[in-house]
Amino acid sequence: MRDHQHVVLCEHDAVLAGVLSDMFSSEGFDLTTCTSLAEITAALERDPSAVVVTDSWLGRPAGLLGIDTAGLQQVAAHTTVVLTTAWTGAGHRAALEALRLGDAVRVVPKPYDLDDLLDAVRSAVAAHRRRMAAGG
């Protein structure tokens, strides 16, 4: 595992991606920015200890919740994901729960406070480290 926790960021809004990149870097996180599921997957292959922060899944048709749910399941099987989304209605949360991803996905509703996002990322890091220590 790396000395500094690695965050893989996929944010479609360029201005917000810049703000988040600066924030994660200033908080001591190693950072990889991505624009597609393929780039996220490649980043996780290089560093399985990384966690993912994303607002969307690009490169595949949108599914339930406006995201590629198969891609979300694929990534969540290997790491913890912080999903930043405006899709936070009861129906959307129920659909996300139906995917049975449990503790592997945390939802941070947009618009969010940066401190709340940092708390969610730190929680995701801790959860992912527990999963890796348990062998899965």
C-alpha positions as CSV (number, residue, x, y, z in Angstrom):
1,M,0.0,0.0,0.0
2,R,1.2,3.5,-0.7
3,D,2.3,6.0,1.9
4,H,-0.3,8.5,0.7
5,Q,-3.8,7.3,-0.1
6,H,-4.6,7.4,-3.8
7,V,-7.9,8.8,-5.1
8,V,-9.1,8.2,-8.6
9,L,-11.3,11.2,-9.6
10,C,-13.8,11.2,-12.5
11,E,-15.7,14.5,-12.5
12,H,-17.4,15.8,-15.7
13,D,-17.4,19.4,-14.7
14,A,-13.9,20.8,-15.5
15,V,-14.1,23.6,-13.0
16,L,-15.2,21.4,-10.2
17,A,-12.6,18.8,-11.2
18,G,-9.9,21.5,-10.8
19,V,-11.2,22.5,-7.4
20,L,-11.4,18.8,-6.2
21,S,-7.9,18.1,-7.6
22,D,-6.5,21.0,-5.7
23,M,-8.3,20.0,-2.5
24,F,-7.3,16.3,-2.6
25,S,-3.7,17.3,-3.4
26,S,-3.6,19.8,-0.5
27,E,-5.0,17.1,1.8
28,G,-2.1,14.8,1.0
29,F,-3.9,12.4,-1.4
30,D,-2.2,11.0,-4.5
31,L,-4.5,11.8,-7.4
32,T,-5.3,10.4,-10.8
33,T,-8.0,12.2,-12.9
34,C,-10.0,10.2,-15.4
35,T,-12.7,10.8,-17.9
36,S,-13.9,7.3,-18.6
37,L,-14.6,3.9,-17.0
38,A,-11.7,2.5,-18.9
39,E,-9.3,5.0,-17.4
40,I,-10.7,4.3,-13.9
41,T,-10.2,0.6,-14.4
42,A,-6.6,1.2,-15.6
43,A,-5.8,3.4,-12.6
44,L,-7.2,0.7,-10.3
45,E,-5.1,-2.0,-12.0
46,R,-2.0,0.2,-11.3
47,D,-3.0,0.8,-7.7
48,P,-5.6,-1.5,-6.2
49,S,-5.5,0.5,-2.9
50,A,-7.0,3.5,-4.6
51,V,-10.6,4.7,-4.0
52,V,-12.8,6.2,-6.6
53,V,-14.6,9.6,-6.5
54,T,-17.0,10.0,-9.4
55,D,-20.1,11.8,-10.5
56,S,-20.6,9.8,-13.7
57,W,-19.6,6.8,-15.7
58,L,-18.6,7.8,-19.2
59,G,-18.1,5.8,-22.4
60,R,-21.2,3.6,-22.0
61,P,-24.9,4.2,-22.3
62,A,-26.4,5.6,-19.1
63,G,-28.5,3.2,-17.2
64,L,-30.4,3.4,-13.9
65,L,-29.7,6.6,-12.0
66,G,-28.2,8.2,-15.1
67,I,-25.0,6.1,-14.6
68,D,-23.6,2.9,-16.0
69,T,-24.7,0.6,-13.2
70,A,-22.7,-2.3,-14.6
71,G,-19.6,-0.1,-14.5
72,L,-20.4,0.9,-11.0
73,Q,-20.8,-2.7,-9.9
74,Q,-17.5,-3.6,-11.6
75,V,-15.5,-0.9,-9.8
76,A,-17.3,-1.4,-6.5
77,A,-16.3,-5.1,-6.6
78,H,-12.7,-4.0,-6.3
79,T,-12.7,-0.7,-4.3
80,T,-14.8,1.7,-2.4
81,V,-16.6,4.4,-4.5
82,V,-17.8,7.8,-3.5
83,L,-20.6,8.7,-5.9
84,T,-21.3,12.4,-6.1
85,T,-24.6,12.8,-7.7
86,A,-27.7,15.0,-7.9
87,W,-29.8,11.8,-8.3
88,T,-30.7,11.4,-4.6
89,G,-34.5,10.9,-4.6
90,A,-36.0,8.0,-2.7
91,G,-36.5,6.0,-5.9
92,H,-32.9,6.5,-6.9
93,R,-31.6,5.5,-3.5
94,A,-33.8,2.4,-3.6
95,A,-32.5,1.5,-7.0
96,L,-28.9,2.0,-5.8
97,E,-29.6,-0.2,-2.8
98,A,-31.0,-2.9,-5.1
99,L,-27.6,-3.2,-6.7
100,R,-26.5,-4.6,-3.3
101,L,-23.2,-2.8,-3.2
102,G,-23.5,-2.1,0.5
103,D,-20.5,-0.4,2.1
104,A,-18.6,-0.3,-1.2
105,V,-20.5,2.8,-2.4
106,R,-21.1,6.1,-0.5
107,V,-23.4,8.7,-2.0
108,V,-22.6,12.4,-1.5
109,P,-25.5,14.4,-2.8
110,K,-24.7,17.4,-5.1
111,P,-24.4,20.2,-4.3
112,Y,-22.1,19.1,-1.4
113,D,-19.9,20.8,1.2
114,L,-16.2,20.0,0.5
115,D,-15.8,19.0,4.2
116,D,-18.6,16.5,3.8
117,L,-17.0,15.1,0.6
118,L,-13.6,14.8,2.4
119,D,-15.3,13.0,5.3
120,A,-16.9,10.6,2.9
121,V,-13.6,10.0,1.1
122,R,-11.8,9.3,4.4
123,S,-14.6,6.9,5.4
124,A,-14.2,5.2,2.0
125,V,-10.5,4.9,2.5
126,A,-11.0,3.3,5.9
127,A,-13.6,0.9,4.5
128,H,-11.4,-0.1,1.6
129,R,-8.4,-0.7,3.8
130,R,-10.7,-3.0,6.0
131,R,-11.8,-4.9,2.8
132,M,-8.2,-5.3,1.7
133,A,-7.1,-6.5,5.1
134,A,-9.9,-9.0,5.2
135,G,-8.8,-10.4,1.8
136,G,-11.5,-9.0,-0.4
